[in-house]
Amino acid sequence: MPQKKLRYGFIGAGGIAGAHMRNLARRDDVEMVAMADVAEPSMQRHGEQFGIKGRYADWNEMLAAEDLDAVSVCTPNKLHEAPTIDALNAGCHVLCEKPLAHSAAAGERMVATAREASRKLCIAFQYRFNPRTQFLRRAFEDGALGNILYARVRALRRRGIPNWGVFGRKELQGGGPLIDIGVHVLEMAHYAMGSPEPVSAAADTFTYIGDKPSEEIESAWKGWDYKTYTVEDLAVGRIRFANGAVAHVEAAFAAHIDKDDWNFELFGDKGGASWNPPRIFTDEHGHMMDKSPGWLPNTAFDGMFTRKMMSFVDHCLYDKPTIAPGEDGLAVQRMLDGLYRSAESGGAEVNIRAD
C-alpha cells in the first residue's frame, strides 16, 4: 500500500515559511503542493527551491483549487486570524506562526473554529521543543520544584530592532518586543510551570530609541524604519495566575544593558530553576544543591525548529499528541493582550481570566 502523504500548503511565503519548507522537505510523507502570497518573488524563489508548483495571490483561491491536508500560516500577526479560520473551514489542519493572533478575541475565534471543524490547530512555539525547556518541564512534573511561586521572564536585546519586515508597525504586529520575542520566553516559562490559568496583568511600555534614526550609533541592525515605528522599545509587566503564582516579564528590542538576555527562572517552594544555563536549585542532604543535566540533545535554534515541524506532521498524519495546541497559544495571547491593555491605561492591573 502506498504511503499516505500529507498534502501541504503555505499561506505567506516569506522568510519564516522557508524555514518550514526546509524542514518539511526532509519528510517522505509530506508533499508540498501550493503557497499563497502577494509577493511573487518569494513564491518563485521557494517554488524553484522546493518544487512547489501551486502559486496563488489569494489564499482562498489556493484552498479552493488544491486538495490540501494541512497549511502553515506564516503571515504578519494581524493576518493570522482570517487565513487560519478559512483553512480550518476548508478542512485543513493548521500550524500558525507565533503569536496565535493579534488579539485574544481573534485567538478565541480561531480555537473555536478548529473545535467546530474537528481540525487540528497548533501554535509554532518552537522554544518549548528545546531540550532545556523539556528538562525543566519534566522537573516540574516530577515535583522537583514543588509549587511554583514566581517566574522571572526576560527577552532583552541591547540593540536589536528588526530592520526588515513590519516589526515596528503596531497596526500589523500588535506590538513590539513583547509580542515578537517576549512571547517566546513567556510561553516557555508558562509551559515549564505547568500552564496555570492567567487571571490578571499589569505593565508599562516605553519607546525611546526605535522612533529615532539609527545611523548615529554603530550596531549590527542599523537602518530600521523609524518613521513608521509605532511599537515599544521596552515592556515590563506582571502576570498573576489562578494558582497564586506570579510572573514578571521584561522584553526589549533596545535597552541600555550589558548584553542580550534570553532566559527565564522559576522559584518554587521545593526548588528553583533556570533555563540558561539549565539548572535546578534545591536542598539535599543538609546542603544547598545546584544540579544540571550531564547531557542534552541539540539545543540550537535549528534543532528545536525541526522538532516543531516534525511534531506537527506526526500530529496530523499519525494522531500523535502535540505539546503546542492552539489553546496554549490562546492562554499566552491573553497574557500579551492584558499587558498591552494595562500599559495603554497607565499601568493599572486588568482582568484576563477566560470567560
N, C-alpha and C positions, 0 to 999 in steps of 0.2 A: 504494500500500500504506500503511495507517495506521501512524503512528509507534509503535514499541514504547515502552511506558511502564513505568517501574519502580514497582511497587505497593509502597508504603512504609508501615511501621508503627513505633510507638514504644512502648518499654517503659520507663515512667517519663515523666510528662508535666509535670514541674516546670519551673523557670526555664531550665535549660540545654537542655531539649527544645524550648522556644520558640525558642531561637537556631537549632537545627537546622531547625525548621519554617520560620522566616523565610527562610532561605537556600534551602531546597528549593522554596519557593513560587515562586522565580524560574525554575524549570526547567519547560519544557513537556513534558519526557519523564519527569516524576515525578508520580505520583498518590498523595497522602497519604490512606490508606484508613482506618487504625484506630490506636487507642492504648489502653494498659492502665496503670492506676494505681489505687491505693487511695484517692486524693484526688479525689473527684468535682468539686470546684470548679475544679481545674486543667484537667481534661479538658473541662469545659463552656466555660471561657474560651478555650482553644486550639481546641476544636472549632468554636466560633462564629467565631473569627477566621480560621481556615484551612479551614473547610468539611470537617472530618474527622468522618465520620458514625459510624464504629465506635468504641464506647467500652466498655471492659471493666474489671472489677475484678481479673481474673486474666489474666496474660499467656498461660497455656496455653489458656484459652478463646479468646482472640484468635487465637492461632496455629492452633487447630483450625478456627475458624469462617471465617477470612479467607484468601484466596489471596494471600499476601504474597511478594514477591521479596527484600525487604531490611528490616531494622529497625535503629533506633538504640537502644542500651541506655543509658539516662540515669538510672539508679538510684544510690543510695548505694553506695560501694565494696564493701561487704560483699555487696551484691546484684548484682554484675556477673556472677559465675560462672554461677549457675543459669539466668537468662533467656538468657544468651548461648548456653549449651550447648543449651537447649531450642529456641531459634530456629534454630541451625545444624542440629539434627536434624530440624527441620520444613522444611528446605530453603531457609532464608533466608540471605542474606549479612548480616553484622553489622558495624556501626560501634559500637564500645564506647567510652564516655567514659573519660578517663584517671582514675586509673591502670588498667591492664588488669584488675587484681583486688585483693583484699585480701591475697593471699599468692602467692608464686611457685608453690606447688603447685597452687593454683587456676588460675593462668595457664597452667601446663603442660597441665592438663586441657582448657582452652578451646582452646588452639592445636592439641592432638591431635585434638579433636573436629572442628575446621574441616578438618583434613587428611583425616580419615576420611570426612567428609561431602562432601568436594570442594566446600566453600563458602568464600567469601572472608571473612576476619576482619581488620578494620583497627582501629587504635587512634587515638583522637581527639587526636592530638598536633598541634594547630594551629600551635604555635610553630615547627615545622620547615618550615611553609609560609611563614613570614615571609621576605621578601626578604633581610634581613640574614643569616639562617641559611643561606639558599641561596647567598649570596655567599661565606660562609666555607667551606661545604662544597665549593663549586667551587674555591676557592683551595687547599684540602687536596687535592682530586682532581688538580689541575694541578701539584701538587708544590711550590707556593709556600712551604709551611710545613715541608716535609721530614717527618721522623719526629716525631710529637707525643710530647713527653716528659712534659708536665704540663698539667692543666686546672684552672682555678680557677672554681668554680661558686657563685653567690650569688643567693638569693631571700630577701631580708630586708625586713621591714616594721618601721617604728618602733612603730606601734600599729595593727595590722590583724587583730585576732581577729574572725572572722566572727560576727555577731550574728544569723544566720539559719541554717536547715538543721541538720545534725548534725555539723558540722565539729569540734566539741570532744569527740566521743564516740568513743573508740578502738574500742569493740566494733563500730561501724558503719563507721568510716572506715579503721581500721587504723593510724592515727597522725594527727599534726597537720601543721604546715607542711612537713615533709619530704615527705610523701606527697601533700599538696594543692598546694602551689606550688613546692616544690623539684623535684618531678617534671618540671615544665615546663623549667626551666633545665638540669637534669641531662640530660633527653632531647635537648635542643638541642645541648649540648656533646658528648654521646656520638655523635650523628649527624654533627656537623661534624668530629669527629676520626676518622671512618671506621668507627664502630660496632665497636670492638675488644671481644673477649670479656672480661667482668669475671671475676676469679678470687678476690678476697678483699675484705673490707670491715671497717672499724673505725669506731666512732662513740661519741659521748656525747650525751645529751639532757638538757634542763633545763626545769623548769616553775617559774615564779616570779611570773607575772602573771595568767595565764588562770584560775587556780583561786581568784582573789580578786574581790570586787565591782569593777565598772568605774566607778562613779559618782564616785569621788574625783578622777580625772584627766580633764580635758576632752579628748575625742578624737572623731573623726567616727564611729567604730564602737563606740559605747558600748552597754551592755546585753546583752552575751553571757551565756549561762547558765553562770556559774562553778560552780554546784553539780553540774553533770554534766560538767564539763571534766576529761577524763582523758588528754589528749594533751600533747605537749611544746610549750613556747613557742619553744625554740631547739634546733636539732640541728646538730652539727658532725661531719664524718666524712671518711674517706679510702677511696678505692677503688683497687685495683691491677688492671691489665689484663694479659692474656696477652702482649701485645707489649712489656711493660715500662713502659708509661705509667702515670701516677698522676693521680688527680683528687682535689681537696679540695673538699668540699661544705659550704655553710653555708645553713641555712634557718630563718626565724623569722617567727612571727606578731607577736611583740612583742619588741623589743630596744632598748636604750638606745643609739641610734646617731644620726648627724647627719640622715639621710634614708633613705627606702626605696632599696634597691639591688637591681636586677634585671639581672644581667649574667653573662657567662662570658668567660673569656680562655683562649687556647691558647698554649702555649710549645713551639715546635718547634726542631729543630736548624738549620733554614734560615730560619725566620721565625716570628713570633708574630702573634696576632690578638686583637681584642676585638669583642664583639657590639654593645655600646652605649657609644660610637658605633662603627659598623662600620669597622674599620681593620686594615691589615696592617703589621707592623713587620719590616723586613728590612735587609739590607746591599746596596747597589748603587753601582757606580761609585766605590768607595772611601769611601762615606759611609753612615751610618745613615739609612734612609729610612722615613717614615711615609706610607702610601698609603691613600686612602679612595675609594669609588666616587663618581663625579660625580653620579649619579642612581640612585635605587632606586624601584621601584613602591611603592604604598601599603603602609606597614609597620604601620598601625593594627590593633588587635585585630579589628575587623570585617572588614578586608580578608583577613587570614590565615584567619579562621574561614570566610569564604566560599570561599576556595581549598580548604580542607579538605573542605568538603561537596561542592563541585563535583568534586573528585578522586575521592571515594568513589563518586559516581554514575557517573562515567566509567569507573571501575574495574569496577563491577558491570555496567553496560549494554554497554560497548564494549571491555571487557577491556584498558583502558589500564593501564600499570604504576602501582603505588602506592609512595609513599615512606614509608608508615606501616603496614607489615604487622604482624600480631599478634606475630610473632617479635621485632620490635623492642620492643614493649611488654613482652614476657616478659623480655628482657635487662634492661630498666630495672627491672622488678619484682624481679628477683634482686638488683639493687643495693640497692633500697629495703629488701627483706627482710633482707639482710645487715647493713645499717646499723642497723636496729632490733634485730636479734638481738644484735649486738655491744653496743649500748647497754644492753640488758637484762642482759647478762652482765658489765657493768662496764667495757666498752670494749675487750675483747680482740678481736684480729683473727679473723674467721670465714671459712670457705671458702664461696664462692658459685659455683664453677665448675660449669657444666652437666654432668650425667652423660653 
